[in-house]
Amino acid sequence: MHLRLAAAACLLLALAAPLRADVVLAPPFQDRAVLQRDRPLAVWGRADAGEKIQVTLAGQTLGTTAARDGRWIVYLDPLPASAVPTELVVVGKNTVTVRQVLIGEVWLVTGADLIARATTPDAAPRPAPVDPNPPVRVFKATPTPAESPAEAVAGSWSDLPADSPATTGAFARDLQRRLQVPIGVLEAVAPGRTLDAWLSPSAITSVGGSTAPDAARLFNGTLHPLLPYAVRGILWSADLADADRAAGYAARFAALITATRLHLGQGDVPFFWLQLAPTAAPVDPLARPGARVREAQEQALELPATGQALAIDLAATDTREMGRRLALLARNQVYELPVDASGPRFERADREGASLRVFFRHADNGLTAGSRPPEAFEIAGSDRVFHPATAVIQRNTVLVSSPAVKEPVALRYAWTNAPKANLFNGAGLPAAPFRTDDWD
């Protein structure tokens, strides 16, 4: 009888006691985190409804109260860069301490995995060289599809090896050497997924829906849990899965940029992308879908604070060069360092008899095609039939002609899935693909 009474009493006490949930921080707030310098710092998480929360970092302490759904957020004042580790301490009914926190430059990387890793790892592991510069750290979020916006995703911070061949690594190391501050990368990437996988539900609605089977899912489960972590900018890479999905791509890409910025909540942060790389397989290299996707990406440059790095001349293994070109954009547009960041861009084509003379922006330091004549040019007459053209560099212009076209009216350059694009400016940066017609 006494045992029964005791058990009943314990049950009543358990039922009467309020349920308690520990204070939990959002996924990026883990040991070895890098926080963005000179920006208000959002720190957020979950706790019991109505629980008092206190957040302390680098001499600042802010308090708040968890809402009815348990969510809470505070915004710390901007902090200068520091490679001296500090602690982020959050106190509620329990205490969470995030150790080895640094303050520096943080970039969000999302899209295809081409930007995230090298496709040809080193043949044999070897000790990483000692890097005397401030650390580069990467938070790798595990690709996790979800049907609705999630709050958590698996991931952790780790130091980037000094000799990493990855595109992200090349980008981050370039900035690190020049800025001499810690660099952090939030990496939310996945291979083989279309752009639609990274669209938020609101972005999908804005473009009238999507037929892609993986649409709002990777945004929901992988990217959404990282927002609104303070960042300096965003890097994006398209996957070859989009090479034959040119229809509507311009609208979807613009929606992705606009919606991602909106969800991040930090204004028009710089948004840079790696243009779709050559697509020799499984699509016909002489077909045009990949060229149309690149054209759609080019149109997004009309949005504020955007930039495009080209990969039209690169193989999938040239990950370090891809990272370097993205870093040139950041150095030029974000950090205002004097550096050439763009290859030649089409300006106009003037008729000269049976030839077209092509003028470019970003070609003041001249044009070059290496040891061969410029390739990948095509011209057409009024019959709209394009023919391979002979191109000759004359200072910072190119004269294009074909014996098959006596009266040229249209011009294309690198307008196939996998063109032999070899036109560069004096800075060694490739010319962007272009066309002067709108025939198809």
C-alpha positions as CSV (number, residue, x, y, z in Angstrom):
1,M,0.0,0.0,0.0
2,H,2.8,2.4,0.9
3,L,4.6,1.7,-2.3
4,R,1.4,2.4,-4.3
5,L,0.9,5.7,-2.5
6,A,4.5,6.7,-3.1
7,A,4.3,5.8,-6.8
8,A,1.0,7.8,-7.1
9,A,2.6,10.8,-5.4
10,C,5.6,10.7,-7.7
11,L,3.2,10.6,-10.7
12,L,1.2,13.5,-9.5
13,L,4.4,15.5,-8.9
14,A,5.6,14.7,-12.4
15,L,2.3,15.8,-13.9
16,A,2.2,19.0,-11.9
17,A,5.8,20.0,-12.7
18,P,6.2,22.3,-15.7
19,L,8.0,20.8,-18.7
20,R,11.5,22.2,-19.0
21,A,13.5,22.7,-22.2
22,D,17.1,23.7,-22.1
23,V,18.2,26.9,-23.9
24,V,19.4,25.8,-27.4
25,L,21.4,28.0,-29.8
26,A,20.9,28.0,-33.6
27,P,23.2,25.6,-35.5
28,P,26.0,28.0,-36.4
29,F,26.7,29.0,-32.8
30,Q,29.1,26.2,-31.9
31,D,32.7,26.1,-30.7
32,R,35.2,27.7,-33.1
33,A,32.6,29.9,-34.8
34,V,33.6,33.0,-36.8
35,L,31.3,36.0,-36.4
36,Q,31.1,38.9,-38.9
37,R,33.0,42.0,-37.9
38,D,31.5,45.6,-38.1
39,R,27.9,44.3,-38.4
40,P,25.1,43.9,-35.9
41,L,25.3,40.3,-34.7
42,A,22.1,38.3,-34.5
43,V,22.2,35.5,-31.9
44,W,19.1,33.3,-31.6
45,G,17.7,30.0,-30.4
46,R,15.0,28.4,-28.4
47,A,14.0,28.1,-24.8
48,D,10.9,27.7,-22.7
49,A,8.1,30.2,-23.5
50,G,8.6,33.2,-21.3
51,E,12.1,32.2,-20.2
52,K,14.6,35.0,-19.4
53,I,17.7,34.8,-21.7
54,Q,21.0,36.7,-21.2
55,V,23.6,36.8,-24.0
56,T,27.2,37.9,-23.3
57,L,30.0,38.4,-25.9
58,A,33.2,40.5,-25.8
59,G,32.0,42.8,-23.0
60,Q,28.4,43.1,-24.2
61,T,25.4,41.7,-22.3
62,L,21.9,41.7,-23.7
63,G,18.7,40.2,-22.2
64,T,15.5,39.1,-23.8
65,T,12.5,36.8,-23.2
66,A,11.6,33.8,-25.2
67,A,8.3,34.2,-27.1
68,R,5.2,31.9,-26.8
69,D,6.7,29.5,-29.3
70,G,10.0,29.5,-27.4
71,R,12.0,31.5,-30.0
72,W,14.3,34.3,-28.9
73,I,16.8,36.6,-30.7
74,V,19.1,39.4,-29.7
75,Y,21.2,41.8,-31.8
76,L,24.7,42.6,-30.4
77,D,26.5,45.7,-31.4
78,P,29.1,45.5,-34.2
79,L,32.6,44.3,-33.1
80,P,36.0,44.9,-34.7
81,A,38.0,41.9,-36.2
82,S,39.9,39.9,-33.7
83,A,41.9,36.7,-33.9
84,V,42.0,36.4,-30.1
85,P,39.5,33.7,-29.1
86,T,36.6,34.7,-27.0
87,E,33.5,33.1,-25.6
88,L,29.8,33.5,-26.3
89,V,27.8,32.8,-23.2
90,V,24.0,32.3,-23.2
91,V,22.2,31.9,-19.8
92,G,18.7,30.8,-19.2
93,K,17.6,28.0,-17.0
94,N,20.9,26.4,-18.2
95,T,24.1,28.0,-19.5
96,V,25.5,27.4,-23.0
97,T,29.1,28.5,-23.6
98,V,30.5,28.7,-27.2
99,R,34.3,28.7,-27.0
100,Q,37.1,29.7,-29.3
101,V,35.0,32.4,-31.1
102,L,36.7,34.7,-33.6
103,I,35.6,37.9,-35.2
104,G,36.3,38.5,-38.9
105,E,34.8,38.1,-42.4
106,V,32.0,35.6,-43.0
107,W,30.6,34.5,-46.4
108,L,27.6,32.3,-47.0
109,V,28.3,29.7,-49.8
110,T,25.4,27.9,-51.4
111,G,24.3,26.1,-54.5
112,A,26.2,23.3,-56.3
113,D,29.0,21.4,-54.6
114,L,31.4,22.4,-57.4
115,I,32.1,25.5,-55.4
116,A,32.6,23.6,-52.2
117,R,35.1,20.9,-52.9
118,A,37.8,19.8,-55.3
119,T,36.9,16.9,-57.6
120,T,40.5,15.5,-57.6
121,P,41.8,15.0,-54.0
122,D,45.5,14.7,-53.3
123,A,46.9,11.3,-54.2
124,A,48.2,10.8,-50.6
125,P,47.4,12.6,-47.4
126,R,50.2,14.7,-45.9
127,P,50.6,17.0,-42.9
128,A,49.1,20.4,-43.6
129,P,51.6,23.2,-43.7
130,V,51.7,25.7,-40.8
131,D,49.8,28.8,-41.8
132,P,51.0,32.0,-40.0
133,N,47.9,33.9,-41.0
134,P,44.6,34.2,-39.1
135,P,42.5,31.1,-39.3
136,V,40.0,30.1,-42.0
137,R,37.1,28.1,-40.6
138,V,34.2,26.4,-42.4
139,F,30.8,25.5,-41.1
140,K,29.6,22.6,-43.2
141,A,25.8,22.1,-43.1
142,T,24.7,18.6,-43.9
143,P,22.4,18.7,-47.0
144,T,19.0,18.0,-45.6
145,P,15.8,18.4,-47.6
146,A,12.7,19.4,-45.7
147,E,9.1,20.0,-46.7
148,S,8.8,23.2,-44.6
149,P,11.4,25.7,-43.2
150,A,13.4,24.0,-40.4
151,E,15.2,25.5,-37.4
152,A,18.0,22.9,-37.1
153,V,20.6,21.3,-39.4
154,A,23.6,19.1,-38.6
155,G,26.9,20.8,-39.0
156,S,30.1,22.0,-37.2
157,W,33.0,24.4,-37.6
158,S,36.4,23.2,-38.6
159,D,39.7,24.7,-39.7
160,L,40.3,24.8,-43.4
161,P,43.6,23.1,-44.3
162,A,46.2,25.6,-45.6
163,D,46.6,23.7,-48.8
164,S,43.0,23.0,-49.5
165,P,42.3,22.7,-53.3
166,A,38.7,23.5,-52.9
167,T,37.1,26.6,-54.6
168,T,35.8,27.8,-51.3
169,G,39.3,27.3,-49.8
170,A,40.9,29.3,-52.6
171,F,38.4,32.1,-52.2
172,A,38.8,32.3,-48.4
173,R,42.6,32.0,-48.4
174,D,42.9,34.8,-51.0
175,L,40.8,37.1,-48.7
176,Q,42.7,36.0,-45.6
177,R,46.1,36.9,-47.0
178,R,45.0,40.3,-48.1
179,L,42.7,41.3,-45.2
180,Q,44.7,39.6,-42.4
181,V,41.5,38.8,-40.4
182,P,39.9,35.5,-39.6
183,I,37.6,34.2,-42.4
184,G,34.5,32.1,-41.8
185,V,32.5,30.3,-44.4
186,L,28.9,29.0,-43.9
187,E,28.6,26.2,-46.4
188,A,25.2,25.0,-47.5
189,V,25.7,23.1,-50.7
190,A,24.6,19.9,-52.4
191,P,25.5,18.2,-55.7
192,G,23.2,17.4,-58.5
193,R,20.4,19.7,-57.5
194,T,18.6,22.4,-59.6
195,L,18.3,26.0,-58.7
196,D,14.7,25.3,-57.6
197,A,15.9,23.3,-54.7
198,W,17.3,26.5,-53.1
199,L,14.2,28.6,-53.6
200,S,12.2,29.5,-50.5
201,P,8.5,28.9,-50.6
202,S,7.9,32.6,-51.1
203,A,10.3,32.7,-54.1
204,I,8.5,29.7,-55.7
205,T,5.2,31.5,-55.3
206,S,6.7,34.7,-56.9
207,V,7.6,32.8,-60.1
208,G,4.3,31.0,-60.3
209,G,5.4,27.7,-58.9
210,S,7.8,25.0,-60.0
211,T,7.8,21.6,-61.6
212,A,11.2,20.6,-60.2
213,P,10.8,17.6,-57.8
214,D,13.2,19.1,-55.3
215,A,11.8,22.7,-55.2
216,A,12.0,25.1,-51.5
217,R,13.4,21.6,-50.0
218,L,17.1,22.3,-49.6
219,F,16.3,25.9,-48.8
220,N,14.0,24.7,-46.1
221,G,16.2,22.1,-44.5
222,T,19.7,23.3,-45.1
223,L,19.8,27.0,-45.7
224,H,16.9,28.3,-43.6
225,P,18.4,27.1,-40.3
226,L,21.5,29.3,-40.9
227,L,19.6,32.6,-41.3
228,P,19.9,35.4,-40.2
229,Y,23.6,34.8,-39.3
230,A,25.5,38.0,-40.1
231,V,27.6,37.7,-43.3
232,R,29.5,40.0,-45.6
233,G,28.2,38.4,-48.7
234,I,26.9,35.3,-50.6
235,L,28.6,33.0,-53.1
236,W,26.5,30.8,-55.4
237,S,27.2,28.2,-58.0
238,A,24.9,26.6,-60.5
239,D,24.8,22.8,-60.9
240,L,25.1,21.1,-64.3
241,A,21.6,19.7,-63.5
242,D,20.4,23.1,-64.7
243,A,22.2,23.0,-68.1
244,D,19.0,22.0,-70.0
245,R,16.5,24.0,-67.9
246,A,16.9,27.5,-69.5
247,A,13.2,28.2,-69.8
248,G,12.3,30.6,-67.0
249,Y,15.8,30.4,-65.5
250,A,16.2,34.2,-65.5
251,A,13.1,34.8,-63.4
252,R,13.9,32.0,-61.0
253,F,17.5,33.1,-60.5
254,A,16.4,36.7,-59.8
255,A,13.8,35.4,-57.4
256,L,16.5,33.3,-55.6
257,I,18.8,36.3,-55.2
258,T,16.0,38.6,-54.0
259,A,14.4,36.0,-51.6
260,T,17.7,34.8,-50.1
261,R,18.6,38.4,-49.2
262,L,15.1,39.0,-47.8
263,H,15.3,36.0,-45.5
264,L,18.8,36.9,-44.5
265,G,17.5,40.3,-43.4
266,Q,20.7,42.3,-44.0
267,G,19.8,44.4,-47.0
268,D,21.4,44.0,-50.5
269,V,24.4,42.0,-49.3
270,P,26.8,41.3,-52.2
271,F,25.7,38.2,-54.2
272,F,28.3,36.7,-56.4
273,W,28.0,33.6,-58.6
274,L,30.1,31.3,-60.7
275,Q,28.6,31.1,-64.1
276,L,27.6,27.7,-65.4
277,A,30.7,25.8,-66.4
278,P,31.1,24.1,-69.8
279,T,28.6,21.2,-70.2
280,A,30.1,18.6,-72.6
281,A,28.1,15.7,-71.3
282,P,25.5,14.4,-71.2
283,V,24.2,17.3,-73.3
284,D,25.5,17.8,-76.9
285,P,28.4,20.2,-76.6
286,L,27.3,22.0,-79.7
287,A,23.7,22.5,-78.5
288,R,22.6,25.7,-76.9
289,P,20.7,25.1,-73.6
290,G,23.8,25.8,-71.4
291,A,24.4,29.1,-73.3
292,R,20.9,30.2,-72.6
293,V,21.3,29.5,-68.9
294,R,24.5,31.6,-68.9
295,E,22.6,34.4,-70.6
296,A,19.9,34.2,-67.9
297,Q,22.6,34.4,-65.2
298,E,24.1,37.4,-67.0
299,Q,20.7,39.2,-66.8
300,A,20.9,39.0,-63.0
301,L,23.7,41.5,-63.0
302,E,21.0,44.2,-63.4
303,L,20.2,43.5,-59.7
304,P,22.2,45.7,-57.2
305,A,25.4,44.5,-55.6
306,T,25.8,41.4,-57.8
307,G,28.8,40.0,-59.6
308,Q,29.7,37.1,-61.9
309,A,32.9,35.1,-62.2
310,L,33.4,33.1,-65.4
311,A,34.3,29.4,-65.7
312,I,33.7,29.2,-69.5
313,D,37.4,28.3,-70.1
314,L,37.9,26.0,-67.1
315,A,37.6,22.3,-66.4
316,A,35.7,21.0,-63.4
317,T,39.1,20.3,-61.7
318,D,40.2,24.0,-61.9
319,T,38.7,24.7,-58.5
320,R,41.4,27.0,-57.2
321,E,41.1,29.3,-60.3
322,M,37.4,29.4,-59.8
323,G,37.9,30.5,-56.2
324,R,40.5,33.1,-57.2
325,R,38.1,34.7,-59.7
326,L,35.4,34.9,-57.1
327,A,37.9,36.5,-54.7
328,L,38.7,39.1,-57.3
329,L,35.1,40.2,-57.3
330,A,35.1,40.5,-53.5
331,R,38.4,42.4,-53.4
332,N,37.1,44.8,-56.0
333,Q,33.5,45.3,-55.2
334,V,33.3,44.7,-51.4
335,Y,36.7,45.6,-50.0
336,E,37.5,48.2,-52.7
337,L,41.0,47.0,-53.4
338,P,42.6,48.0,-56.7
339,V,42.4,44.8,-58.8
340,D,41.0,43.8,-62.2
341,A,38.0,41.7,-61.6
342,S,36.2,41.3,-64.9
343,G,37.1,39.9,-68.3
344,P,36.1,41.5,-71.6
345,R,32.3,42.2,-71.9
346,F,30.6,42.8,-75.1
347,E,29.9,46.5,-75.9
348,R,28.9,46.7,-79.5
349,A,29.6,45.3,-83.0
350,D,30.1,47.7,-86.0
351,R,29.7,46.6,-89.6
352,E,32.8,47.0,-91.7
353,G,32.1,45.6,-95.2
354,A,31.7,41.8,-94.9
355,S,33.1,41.9,-91.3
356,L,32.0,42.9,-87.9
357,R,34.3,44.8,-85.5
358,V,33.6,43.9,-81.9
359,F,34.2,46.3,-79.1
360,F,34.5,45.3,-75.4
361,R,34.4,46.9,-72.0
362,H,37.2,45.9,-69.6
363,A,39.7,45.5,-72.5
364,D,41.8,48.6,-72.0
365,N,44.8,46.5,-71.3
366,G,44.4,44.7,-74.6
367,L,43.1,41.3,-75.8
368,T,44.8,38.0,-76.2
369,A,43.9,34.5,-77.3
370,G,47.1,32.7,-76.4
371,S,48.9,30.9,-79.1
372,R,45.8,30.4,-81.3
373,P,43.5,32.8,-83.1
374,P,40.3,33.6,-81.2
375,E,37.8,30.7,-81.4
376,A,34.1,30.2,-80.7
377,F,32.9,33.2,-82.8
378,E,29.9,32.7,-85.2
379,I,28.2,35.1,-87.5
380,A,25.0,35.0,-89.5
381,G,23.2,37.0,-92.3
382,S,19.6,37.8,-92.7
383,D,18.9,34.1,-93.2
384,R,19.6,33.5,-89.5
385,V,22.0,30.7,-90.2
386,F,25.2,30.9,-88.1
387,H,28.6,29.9,-89.5
388,P,31.9,29.5,-87.7
389,A,33.9,32.7,-88.1
390,T,37.5,33.8,-88.4
391,A,38.5,36.3,-85.7
392,V,41.5,38.6,-85.6
393,I,42.5,40.6,-82.6
394,Q,43.4,44.2,-83.4
395,R,44.5,46.0,-80.2
396,N,41.4,45.9,-78.0
397,T,38.9,45.0,-80.7
398,V,38.2,41.8,-82.7
399,L,37.4,41.7,-86.4
400,V,35.1,38.8,-87.3
401,S,34.2,37.4,-90.7
402,S,33.2,34.3,-92.6
403,P,33.4,33.6,-96.4
404,A,29.9,32.0,-96.0
405,V,28.4,35.3,-94.8
406,K,28.7,38.3,-97.1
407,E,26.4,40.6,-95.2
408,P,26.6,39.8,-91.5
409,V,23.8,41.0,-89.2
410,A,24.3,38.9,-86.1
411,L,27.2,37.7,-84.0
412,R,27.7,35.1,-81.2
413,Y,30.6,34.2,-79.0
414,A,31.0,31.0,-76.9
415,W,27.3,30.4,-77.5
416,T,27.3,26.6,-77.1
417,N,27.2,24.2,-74.2
418,A,31.0,23.6,-74.3
419,P,32.7,26.3,-76.4
420,K,36.4,26.6,-77.1
421,A,36.5,30.0,-75.5
422,N,40.0,31.5,-75.6
423,L,39.5,35.3,-75.6
424,F,41.0,37.1,-72.6
425,N,42.0,40.6,-71.6
426,G,45.5,41.6,-70.4
427,A,44.6,40.6,-66.8
428,G,44.1,37.0,-68.0
429,L,40.3,37.0,-67.4
430,P,38.0,35.4,-70.0
431,A,35.5,37.2,-72.2
432,A,31.9,36.6,-71.3
433,P,29.7,34.6,-73.7
434,F,27.3,36.9,-75.7
435,R,25.1,37.2,-78.7
436,T,23.7,40.1,-80.6
437,D,20.5,38.4,-81.8
438,D,17.3,37.3,-80.0
439,W,16.2,34.8,-82.6
440,D,15.6,31.8,-80.4
